[in-house]
Amino acid sequence: MSQQTVTINGTVYDAHTGMPLEKLGAVAETKSTPVHMPSQPRSSQSVHRVPEKSQTLNRQVVEKSAPIAPVKARPLPQKSPAITKFAPHPTAPSPTRSRTMSDIGPMTHPMVAKAQQQIQAARAPKLAPKPSQIIKQEAITEALSSAPSHTKANGQHKSSSKRSRFFSVASASLALLLLGGYFTYLNMPSLSVRVAAAQAGVNATYPAYRPDGYSLRGPVAYDDGQVSMKFAANAGPQNFSITQTKSSWDSSALEENYVNEASNGGYVPFVEHGLKIYVFDNNAAWVNGGVLYKITGDAPLSNDQIRHIATSM
């Protein structure tokens, strides 16, 4: 029979729980006084003394010890409801299941676990890369799925783009027409002179130089073998005309047949760029390439202006 209590220093403890049960009274201990025997010289007879027979105690003569009264277990103190942070009262281990070393599994070091994971990841089969066509198709599909599918907005955008393109084309065409009209307006006199020269059969030209304050007035007139144009002052009644006539005269014939009579002998000849120009009373005459040129009118033209007009034709 196993012992149920343990006595330590006069206190009885439960052998299973280790809780104190009851404190016993003090037990008187008798101390035995040692008896000091005088030292006697040991003789050879005492050393070689015959051993005596052992004497055994008679169990019947020895008195039996009184039985130990059972000790009542002390009631456990009640736990206060205000205390919640302490663990419950320890209980005896269940006899049905004994704790063995198999319950405590081997612990793996974190570095070892990480190394094992890396080895497993390296041993895992790698997926083959996707072909470029499949990647391209997936990208196109994703872009189409994420693109807005508002047909109305697309239609409006197309219509607005068409309108903007139409307006840009129209504005460019208008600009070209205006530019062409401006150049046509600038070149209209020369074009008119060319048309008239073709109709008259004369190699007539339009002067590149025109005195300041004068502009072409009226249409270019032409007749058989003759073309004429009139320039008038912008701020006055003065004007002058340039007449181009087909002729076979040279400078000497011009001087004898026309200049002497028209100027009454009061003319001044000028030679400019191989041309001999006769100037008199703000008028002038010269011949060049089978064409007789005359400047007539009441416009106060200077000699330099007349020479510039003659050399620009």
C-alpha positions, 0 to 999 in steps of 0.5 A: 500500500502506497503512503498517502501522507508525508510528514516534514518538520511536524507538518503532514502533507498530501503525497499526491497534491503536496498540500499541507493537511495538518500540523502535529504536536511537537514530539519529544525527542530523547537524547541518549547520553553517551557513556564514556567507557574508560579506555582499557588496554586491549589484551590478546585474549580480548582480541581472540575472544570467541564470538557469542551466538546472536540473540533474536528479539521475540516478536511476541514479547515486543509490544505493538505500536499504537495505530496512527489515527487517520488525518482529516484533509484540510478543506481547500480555500475558496477562490475569490471571483475577483481573481482571474489571472491565476491558473486553476488548481493543479490536478493529478495527471490522468492515468489514461494517458501518460506523457512521453517523449513522442508528445514533444516533437523535434523543433526545427531551427528557423534558418534550417527551415528557410534553407529547406524551403529554398531547396524545395523551391529550387527543385520545383519544376519551372514553367516553360516561358510563354511564346511571344504570340500568346503574350501579344494576344493576351496583351491585345485582349487585355487592352481591348477589354480595358478600352471604353466601349462607348460607340456613341462617343466614338461616333461623335469623335469621328464626326468631330474629326471629319468636321475638323478635317473638312474645315481645315481643308476648306480653310486651306483652300480658301487661303490658297484662293485668296493668295492666288487672287492676290497674286492675280491682282498684282499680276493682272496688268501684266497678264492684260498686257500679254493678252492685248499684245497677243491680240495686237501682234506686238511684243508689248510689256508692262513696266516693272517700275512705276512712279510713286503715286501713280497706278494703272487706270482703266483696261489695257487698250490694244489695236492692230499693231499697237498697245496702250495703257494709262497711269493716273495720279492717286491724288490729282488729275495728272496722268501719263500714257505709255504706247507701244507700236510695232515699228522698223525705225532706229534711233536716227529715224525716230529723231528725224521723223518724230522727235524733232517735230513733236519737241520743236527741236527742244529735246534732250537725248539720254543713253541708258543701258544701250538705249537712246532716250529722247526727253522733251516736255515731260514726254519721251520716245525710244525704240527697242527690238522693233517696238516704238515706245512713247510716254505722253501726258501732263504728269510732271515726271523727272528725267530719272523717272523716265529713264527708270520706266524705259529701262524696266520695259 
